[in-house]
Amino acid sequence: MLSIKKNIGLVLGGGGARGFFHVGVIKAIQELGIKIDKITGTSIGAIIGTIYAANPQIDLEKLVSELDYLKMLKTSAFGTGKSSTRGIEPLLKSFIPVTDFSQLKIPFSFNTTDINQKEEVIFNQGDLFPGLLAAISIPGVFPPVKIGERYLIDGGVINNLPVPLIKDTNNIIVSDITGPIKKIDNNASAPDVLYSSVAFMQLRIGQEEIKKLKNQKITYLNLADNDIFILDFRKRNYQKLIDLGYQAMMDSHFTKQTALNISIS
């Protein structure tokens, strides 16, 4: 197997259905034999990160191709009218084979948002659930998840690209799926203006977090597609996004820079 001897972190940002881009990035990482030493994520990045950290050899592309997205929608707020992440917990557990951080093969952390205390809450030890459910509790779609005395929502609200959680690695691969950011003109709809504004704020916050990092080599992979909406889980989109993520990683400066440092093990 090919392996690259570096201390490498992987950051998986939030972006709903656009998260299939992460799958392509990870597919390329696996094919290149890159050993990831630490992962962090938020929202959909928390789910994909958990699956990958539990089984670094998993065929994510095969997994997502077999998922029943209609079932996912029916068991969520969109299909039942019941706004609760609890409905999708059994579904998540069906393809996440672990329940505790200690069972993960790659150290992993994800963030959530305490809306009352106005602060970021990090999960990196103990039970994965219900923290993972809080990490995907999109405001306006799912209600907050109560853990102890806290009411937690999607970590992307406070930091959609949680690079600070992985700053102790010397090489960081960032997969940013923030968006879409639509072109705004006189014909733009109110929802397009709203969602594009939120995405733009998230993008700028993420970029500022990256700028704060010192002494790390950053490989920034960005999903530039501005057509696929965060809640558009139609199966026709996933292969396009996987291919974009795969190609972005394969074409990255990181891949070219490390090509000469690959060793056989």
Short mmCIF file of the C-alpha atoms (twelve columns), coordinates in Angstrom:
data_MODEL
# 
_entry.id   MODEL 
# 
loop_
_atom_site.group_PDB 
_atom_site.id 
_atom_site.type_symbol 
_atom_site.label_atom_id 
_atom_site.label_alt_id 
_atom_site.label_comp_id 
_atom_site.label_asym_id 
_atom_site.label_seq_id 
_atom_site.Cartn_x 
_atom_site.Cartn_y 
_atom_site.Cartn_z 
_atom_site.pdbx_PDB_model_num 
ATOM 1   C CA . MET A 1   0.000   0.000  0.000   1 
ATOM 2   C CA . LEU A 2   1.157   3.549  -0.682  1 
ATOM 3   C CA . SER A 3   1.564   5.766  2.343   1 
ATOM 4   C CA . ILE A 4   2.685   9.339  2.840   1 
ATOM 5   C CA . LYS A 5   4.664   9.958  6.001   1 
ATOM 6   C CA . LYS A 6   3.209   13.244 7.166   1 
ATOM 7   C CA . ASN A 7   1.085   14.480 10.040  1 
ATOM 8   C CA . ILE A 8   -2.089  15.173 8.084   1 
ATOM 9   C CA . GLY A 9   -5.435  16.563 9.174   1 
ATOM 10  C CA . LEU A 10  -8.674  16.544 7.211   1 
ATOM 11  C CA . VAL A 11  -11.400 19.192 7.620   1 
ATOM 12  C CA . LEU A 12  -14.879 18.427 6.265   1 
ATOM 13  C CA . GLY A 13  -17.125 21.487 6.133   1 
ATOM 14  C CA . GLY A 14  -20.907 21.737 6.250   1 
ATOM 15  C CA . GLY A 15  -23.207 22.063 3.273   1 
ATOM 16  C CA . GLY A 16  -25.969 19.450 3.336   1 
ATOM 17  C CA . ALA A 17  -26.376 17.545 0.081   1 
ATOM 18  C CA . ARG A 18  -23.236 19.203 -1.245  1 
ATOM 19  C CA . GLY A 19  -21.354 16.888 1.120   1 
ATOM 20  C CA . PHE A 20  -21.024 14.268 -1.612  1 
ATOM 21  C CA . PHE A 21  -18.022 16.379 -2.643  1 
ATOM 22  C CA . HIS A 22  -16.329 15.091 0.549   1 
ATOM 23  C CA . VAL A 23  -16.902 11.529 -0.631  1 
ATOM 24  C CA . GLY A 24  -14.899 12.240 -3.787  1 
ATOM 25  C CA . VAL A 25  -12.102 13.884 -1.799  1 
ATOM 26  C CA . ILE A 26  -11.865 10.857 0.488   1 
ATOM 27  C CA . LYS A 27  -11.979 8.481  -2.483  1 
ATOM 28  C CA . ALA A 28  -8.890  10.222 -3.900  1 
ATOM 29  C CA . ILE A 29  -7.171  10.184 -0.493  1 
ATOM 30  C CA . GLN A 30  -7.740  6.423  -0.273  1 
ATOM 31  C CA . GLU A 31  -6.480  5.775  -3.787  1 
ATOM 32  C CA . LEU A 32  -3.362  7.840  -3.139  1 
ATOM 33  C CA . GLY A 33  -2.670  5.939  0.083   1 
ATOM 34  C CA . ILE A 34  -2.606  9.121  2.154   1 
ATOM 35  C CA . LYS A 35  -2.728  8.371  5.872   1 
ATOM 36  C CA . ILE A 36  -5.010  10.816 7.666   1 
ATOM 37  C CA . ASP A 37  -3.994  11.347 11.300  1 
ATOM 38  C CA . LYS A 38  -6.914  13.464 12.484  1 
ATOM 39  C CA . ILE A 39  -10.332 14.526 11.174  1 
ATOM 40  C CA . THR A 40  -12.739 17.272 12.097  1 
ATOM 41  C CA . GLY A 41  -16.079 18.191 10.608  1 
ATOM 42  C CA . THR A 42  -19.408 19.873 11.003  1 
ATOM 43  C CA . SER A 43  -22.958 19.151 9.842   1 
ATOM 44  C CA . ILE A 44  -22.809 16.707 6.893   1 
ATOM 45  C CA . GLY A 45  -19.038 16.738 7.346   1 
ATOM 46  C CA . ALA A 46  -19.567 15.338 10.854  1 
ATOM 47  C CA . ILE A 47  -21.522 12.389 9.463   1 
ATOM 48  C CA . ILE A 48  -19.097 11.605 6.650   1 
ATOM 49  C CA . GLY A 49  -16.154 12.130 8.975   1 
ATOM 50  C CA . THR A 50  -17.582 9.675  11.500  1 
ATOM 51  C CA . ILE A 51  -18.112 6.995  8.859   1 
ATOM 52  C CA . TYR A 52  -14.597 7.439  7.478   1 
ATOM 53  C CA . ALA A 53  -12.947 7.599  10.921  1 
ATOM 54  C CA . ALA A 54  -14.706 4.366  11.907  1 
ATOM 55  C CA . ASN A 55  -13.479 2.530  8.802   1 
ATOM 56  C CA . PRO A 56  -10.724 4.270  6.782   1 
ATOM 57  C CA . GLN A 57  -10.991 1.571  4.096   1 
ATOM 58  C CA . ILE A 58  -14.724 1.987  3.536   1 
ATOM 59  C CA . ASP A 59  -16.040 2.407  -0.004  1 
ATOM 60  C CA . LEU A 60  -17.992 5.609  0.619   1 
ATOM 61  C CA . GLU A 61  -19.000 5.938  -3.017  1 
ATOM 62  C CA . LYS A 62  -20.657 2.520  -2.889  1 
ATOM 63  C CA . LEU A 63  -22.331 3.339  0.413   1 
ATOM 64  C CA . VAL A 64  -23.912 6.580  -0.775  1 
ATOM 65  C CA . SER A 65  -25.037 4.957  -4.020  1 
ATOM 66  C CA . GLU A 66  -27.025 2.410  -2.016  1 
ATOM 67  C CA . LEU A 67  -28.709 4.849  0.360   1 
ATOM 68  C CA . ASP A 68  -32.439 5.374  0.041   1 
ATOM 69  C CA . TYR A 69  -32.687 9.161  0.001   1 
ATOM 70  C CA . LEU A 70  -36.467 9.077  -0.256  1 
ATOM 71  C CA . LYS A 71  -36.507 7.119  2.996   1 
ATOM 72  C CA . MET A 72  -34.182 9.664  4.542   1 
ATOM 73  C CA . LEU A 73  -36.525 12.475 3.573   1 
ATOM 74  C CA . LYS A 74  -39.585 10.612 4.823   1 
ATOM 75  C CA . THR A 75  -37.988 9.996  8.209   1 
ATOM 76  C CA . SER A 76  -36.965 13.629 8.538   1 
ATOM 77  C CA . ALA A 77  -38.934 16.833 8.884   1 
ATOM 78  C CA . PHE A 78  -39.470 17.064 5.122   1 
ATOM 79  C CA . GLY A 79  -41.527 13.894 4.846   1 
ATOM 80  C CA . THR A 80  -43.328 13.527 8.177   1 
ATOM 81  C CA . GLY A 81  -43.972 17.047 9.348   1 
ATOM 82  C CA . LYS A 82  -42.289 16.092 12.630  1 
ATOM 83  C CA . SER A 83  -39.255 18.284 13.000  1 
ATOM 84  C CA . SER A 84  -36.871 15.984 14.864  1 
ATOM 85  C CA . THR A 85  -33.465 14.484 14.172  1 
ATOM 86  C CA . ARG A 86  -34.484 11.513 16.357  1 
ATOM 87  C CA . GLY A 87  -36.353 10.112 13.367  1 
ATOM 88  C CA . ILE A 88  -33.139 9.675  11.411  1 
ATOM 89  C CA . GLU A 89  -31.042 8.329  14.307  1 
ATOM 90  C CA . PRO A 90  -31.749 4.633  13.485  1 
ATOM 91  C CA . LEU A 91  -30.882 5.308  9.843   1 
ATOM 92  C CA . LEU A 92  -27.575 6.929  10.772  1 
ATOM 93  C CA . LYS A 93  -26.730 4.067  13.102  1 
ATOM 94  C CA . SER A 94  -27.392 1.587  10.306  1 
ATOM 95  C CA . PHE A 95  -24.284 2.782  8.466   1 
ATOM 96  C CA . ILE A 96  -22.246 4.148  11.380  1 
ATOM 97  C CA . PRO A 97  -20.955 0.953  13.050  1 
ATOM 98  C CA . VAL A 98  -19.702 2.616  16.249  1 
ATOM 99  C CA . THR A 99  -21.330 4.488  19.126  1 
ATOM 100 C CA . ASP A 100 -18.322 5.903  20.993  1 
ATOM 101 C CA . PHE A 101 -15.376 8.082  19.970  1 
ATOM 102 C CA . SER A 102 -12.998 5.494  21.445  1 
ATOM 103 C CA . GLN A 103 -14.087 3.025  18.751  1 
ATOM 104 C CA . LEU A 104 -12.960 5.255  15.900  1 
ATOM 105 C CA . LYS A 105 -9.745  4.311  14.089  1 
ATOM 106 C CA . ILE A 106 -8.848  7.934  13.317  1 
ATOM 107 C CA . PRO A 107 -9.132  10.636 16.022  1 
ATOM 108 C CA . PHE A 108 -12.183 12.729 15.184  1 
ATOM 109 C CA . SER A 109 -13.974 15.795 16.504  1 
ATOM 110 C CA . PHE A 110 -16.998 17.796 15.431  1 
ATOM 111 C CA . ASN A 111 -18.594 21.015 16.554  1 
ATOM 112 C CA . THR A 112 -22.107 22.120 17.470  1 
ATOM 113 C CA . THR A 113 -23.574 25.490 18.453  1 
ATOM 114 C CA . ASP A 114 -25.080 26.391 21.838  1 
ATOM 115 C CA . ILE A 115 -27.457 29.085 20.659  1 
ATOM 116 C CA . ASN A 116 -28.334 30.259 24.191  1 
ATOM 117 C CA . GLN A 117 -24.754 30.623 25.394  1 
ATOM 118 C CA . LYS A 118 -23.610 31.817 21.956  1 
ATOM 119 C CA . GLU A 119 -20.656 29.462 21.910  1 
ATOM 120 C CA . GLU A 120 -19.159 26.525 20.091  1 
ATOM 121 C CA . VAL A 121 -19.414 23.116 21.766  1 
ATOM 122 C CA . ILE A 122 -16.894 20.452 20.708  1 
ATOM 123 C CA . PHE A 123 -17.414 16.699 20.828  1 
ATOM 124 C CA . ASN A 124 -14.361 14.421 20.731  1 
ATOM 125 C CA . GLN A 125 -14.890 11.795 23.415  1 
ATOM 126 C CA . GLY A 126 -17.608 9.607  24.903  1 
ATOM 127 C CA . ASP A 127 -20.880 8.861  23.128  1 
ATOM 128 C CA . LEU A 128 -21.157 9.884  19.481  1 
ATOM 129 C CA . PHE A 129 -24.919 10.225 19.824  1 
ATOM 130 C CA . PRO A 130 -26.797 12.504 20.478  1 
ATOM 131 C CA . GLY A 131 -23.979 14.984 19.793  1 
ATOM 132 C CA . LEU A 132 -23.894 13.890 16.166  1 
ATOM 133 C CA . LEU A 133 -27.618 14.590 15.879  1 
ATOM 134 C CA . ALA A 134 -27.027 18.092 17.251  1 
ATOM 135 C CA . ALA A 135 -24.264 18.654 14.694  1 
ATOM 136 C CA . ILE A 136 -26.778 18.197 11.853  1 
ATOM 137 C CA . SER A 137 -29.706 20.071 13.422  1 
ATOM 138 C CA . ILE A 138 -30.167 22.664 10.679  1 
ATOM 139 C CA . PRO A 139 -31.994 25.745 12.017  1 
ATOM 140 C CA . GLY A 140 -35.502 25.990 10.621  1 
ATOM 141 C CA . VAL A 141 -35.489 22.305 9.668   1 
ATOM 142 C CA . PHE A 142 -34.790 20.532 12.964  1 
ATOM 143 C CA . PRO A 143 -35.185 21.784 16.537  1 
ATOM 144 C CA . PRO A 144 -32.214 22.014 18.912  1 
ATOM 145 C CA . VAL A 145 -31.030 18.806 20.575  1 
ATOM 146 C CA . LYS A 146 -31.037 19.002 24.391  1 
ATOM 147 C CA . ILE A 147 -27.868 17.583 25.951  1 
ATOM 148 C CA . GLY A 148 -27.626 18.227 29.677  1 
ATOM 149 C CA . GLU A 149 -28.674 21.826 30.153  1 
ATOM 150 C CA . ARG A 150 -27.604 22.852 26.654  1 
ATOM 151 C CA . TYR A 151 -29.716 23.245 23.520  1 
ATOM 152 C CA . LEU A 152 -27.464 22.533 20.576  1 
ATOM 153 C CA . ILE A 153 -27.848 23.120 16.844  1 
ATOM 154 C CA . ASP A 154 -25.806 22.671 13.657  1 
ATOM 155 C CA . GLY A 155 -22.137 23.499 14.179  1 
ATOM 156 C CA . GLY A 156 -22.045 25.295 10.828  1 
ATOM 157 C CA . VAL A 157 -23.912 28.195 12.433  1 
ATOM 158 C CA . ILE A 158 -20.863 29.208 14.443  1 
ATOM 159 C CA . ASN A 159 -18.094 27.738 12.282  1 
ATOM 160 C CA . ASN A 160 -18.835 25.940 9.034   1 
ATOM 161 C CA . LEU A 161 -15.158 25.119 8.515   1 
ATOM 162 C CA . PRO A 162 -13.769 24.052 11.912  1 
ATOM 163 C CA . VAL A 163 -10.061 24.235 11.075  1 
ATOM 164 C CA . PRO A 164 -9.085  25.393 14.607  1 
ATOM 165 C CA . LEU A 165 -9.960  21.907 15.876  1 
ATOM 166 C CA . ILE A 166 -7.129  20.411 13.853  1 
ATOM 167 C CA . LYS A 167 -4.460  23.101 14.035  1 
ATOM 168 C CA . ASP A 168 -1.946  20.769 15.710  1 
ATOM 169 C CA . THR A 169 -1.349  18.923 12.422  1 
ATOM 170 C CA . ASN A 170 1.338   20.263 10.084  1 
ATOM 171 C CA . ASN A 171 -0.534  19.489 6.849   1 
ATOM 172 C CA . ILE A 172 -4.245  20.236 6.560   1 
ATOM 173 C CA . ILE A 173 -6.581  19.235 3.747   1 
ATOM 174 C CA . VAL A 174 -9.695  21.425 3.811   1 
ATOM 175 C CA . SER A 175 -12.812 20.322 1.926   1 
ATOM 176 C CA . ASP A 176 -15.093 23.373 1.771   1 
ATOM 177 C CA . ILE A 177 -18.600 22.832 0.397   1 
ATOM 178 C CA . THR A 178 -20.036 26.161 1.545   1 
ATOM 179 C CA . GLY A 179 -22.716 27.474 -0.787  1 
ATOM 180 C CA . PRO A 180 -24.356 27.778 -3.146  1 
ATOM 181 C CA . ILE A 181 -23.797 31.485 -3.670  1 
ATOM 182 C CA . LYS A 182 -26.089 32.535 -6.476  1 
ATOM 183 C CA . LYS A 183 -25.545 35.471 -8.802  1 
ATOM 184 C CA . ILE A 184 -27.844 38.219 -7.540  1 
ATOM 185 C CA . ASP A 185 -29.636 40.618 -9.871  1 
ATOM 186 C CA . ASN A 186 -33.096 42.146 -10.252 1 
ATOM 187 C CA . ASN A 187 -34.548 38.728 -11.035 1 
ATOM 188 C CA . ALA A 188 -33.129 36.975 -7.975  1 
ATOM 189 C CA . SER A 189 -35.674 35.376 -5.656  1 
ATOM 190 C CA . ALA A 190 -35.840 36.249 -1.966  1 
ATOM 191 C CA . PRO A 191 -34.741 32.715 -0.913  1 
ATOM 192 C CA . ASP A 192 -31.736 32.909 -3.253  1 
ATOM 193 C CA . VAL A 193 -30.678 36.226 -1.730  1 
ATOM 194 C CA . LEU A 194 -31.154 34.852 1.810   1 
ATOM 195 C CA . TYR A 195 -29.309 31.562 1.314   1 
ATOM 196 C CA . SER A 196 -26.539 33.179 -0.714  1 
ATOM 197 C CA . SER A 197 -26.013 35.770 2.025   1 
ATOM 198 C CA . VAL A 198 -25.722 33.080 4.711   1 
ATOM 199 C CA . ALA A 199 -23.355 31.037 2.528   1 
ATOM 200 C CA . PHE A 200 -21.206 34.107 1.872   1 
ATOM 201 C CA . MET A 201 -20.914 34.807 5.606   1 
ATOM 202 C CA . GLN A 202 -19.938 31.185 6.259   1 
ATOM 203 C CA . LEU A 203 -17.375 31.291 3.472   1 
ATOM 204 C CA . ARG A 204 -15.731 34.445 4.802   1 
ATOM 205 C CA . ILE A 205 -15.615 33.127 8.375   1 
ATOM 206 C CA . GLY A 206 -13.999 29.908 7.138   1 
ATOM 207 C CA . GLN A 207 -11.416 31.794 5.115   1 
ATOM 208 C CA . GLU A 208 -10.568 33.975 8.105   1 
ATOM 209 C CA . GLU A 209 -10.054 30.872 10.259  1 
ATOM 210 C CA . ILE A 210 -7.634  29.484 7.691   1 
ATOM 211 C CA . LYS A 211 -5.684  32.756 7.646   1 
ATOM 212 C CA . LYS A 212 -5.132  32.450 11.406  1 
ATOM 213 C CA . LEU A 213 -3.214  29.190 11.034  1 
ATOM 214 C CA . LYS A 214 0.552   29.418 11.362  1 
ATOM 215 C CA . ASN A 215 3.230   26.958 10.239  1 
ATOM 216 C CA . GLN A 216 0.775   24.617 8.541   1 
ATOM 217 C CA . LYS A 217 0.612   23.684 4.885   1 
ATOM 218 C CA . ILE A 218 -2.982  24.121 3.737   1 
ATOM 219 C CA . THR A 219 -4.581  22.332 0.805   1 
ATOM 220 C CA . TYR A 220 -7.862  24.140 0.186   1 
ATOM 221 C CA . LEU A 221 -10.456 22.317 -1.903  1 
ATOM 222 C CA . ASN A 222 -13.572 24.307 -2.718  1 
ATOM 223 C CA . LEU A 223 -16.842 23.208 -4.281  1 
ATOM 224 C CA . ALA A 224 -17.458 26.083 -6.668  1 
ATOM 225 C CA . ASP A 225 -20.756 24.688 -8.019  1 
ATOM 226 C CA . ASN A 226 -23.507 27.241 -7.326  1 
ATOM 227 C CA . ASP A 227 -26.433 25.209 -8.638  1 
ATOM 228 C CA . ILE A 228 -26.843 22.344 -6.153  1 
ATOM 229 C CA . PHE A 229 -28.757 23.458 -3.067  1 
ATOM 230 C CA . ILE A 230 -27.928 22.158 0.415   1 
ATOM 231 C CA . LEU A 231 -31.262 20.304 0.713   1 
ATOM 232 C CA . ASP A 232 -31.282 18.887 -2.806  1 
ATOM 233 C CA . PHE A 233 -30.589 15.213 -2.063  1 
ATOM 234 C CA . ARG A 234 -31.793 13.971 -5.431  1 
ATOM 235 C CA . LYS A 235 -29.680 11.023 -6.465  1 
ATOM 236 C CA . ARG A 236 -28.847 12.563 -9.838  1 
ATOM 237 C CA . ASN A 237 -26.553 15.081 -8.110  1 
ATOM 238 C CA . TYR A 238 -24.393 12.813 -6.017  1 
ATOM 239 C CA . GLN A 239 -22.157 11.378 -8.737  1 
ATOM 240 C CA . LYS A 240 -21.413 14.821 -10.133 1 
ATOM 241 C CA . LEU A 241 -20.321 16.023 -6.689  1 
ATOM 242 C CA . ILE A 242 -18.249 12.913 -5.991  1 
ATOM 243 C CA . ASP A 243 -16.438 13.381 -9.302  1 
ATOM 244 C CA . LEU A 244 -15.775 17.056 -8.538  1 
ATOM 245 C CA . GLY A 245 -14.324 16.230 -5.112  1 
ATOM 246 C CA . TYR A 246 -12.188 13.417 -6.497  1 
ATOM 247 C CA . GLN A 247 -10.767 15.586 -9.261  1 
ATOM 248 C CA . ALA A 248 -10.154 18.512 -6.916  1 
ATOM 249 C CA . MET A 249 -8.027  16.319 -4.653  1 
ATOM 250 C CA . MET A 250 -6.213  14.657 -7.532  1 
ATOM 251 C CA . ASP A 251 -5.395  18.054 -9.055  1 
ATOM 252 C CA . SER A 252 -4.408  19.635 -5.751  1 
ATOM 253 C CA . HIS A 253 -1.046  21.124 -4.889  1 
ATOM 254 C CA . PHE A 254 -0.852  18.678 -1.973  1 
ATOM 255 C CA . THR A 255 -1.014  15.655 -4.278  1 
ATOM 256 C CA . LYS A 256 1.624   17.046 -6.638  1 
ATOM 257 C CA . GLN A 257 3.840   18.218 -3.784  1 
ATOM 258 C CA . THR A 258 3.852   14.838 -2.069  1 
ATOM 259 C CA . ALA A 259 4.147   12.672 -5.172  1 
ATOM 260 C CA . LEU A 260 7.907   12.333 -4.676  1 
ATOM 261 C CA . ASN A 261 7.530   11.519 -0.967  1 
ATOM 262 C CA . ILE A 262 5.340   8.445  -1.390  1 
ATOM 263 C CA . SER A 263 6.817   5.283  0.077   1 
ATOM 264 C CA . ILE A 264 5.799   1.641  -0.219  1 
ATOM 265 C CA . SER A 265 4.753   -0.019 3.045   1 
# 
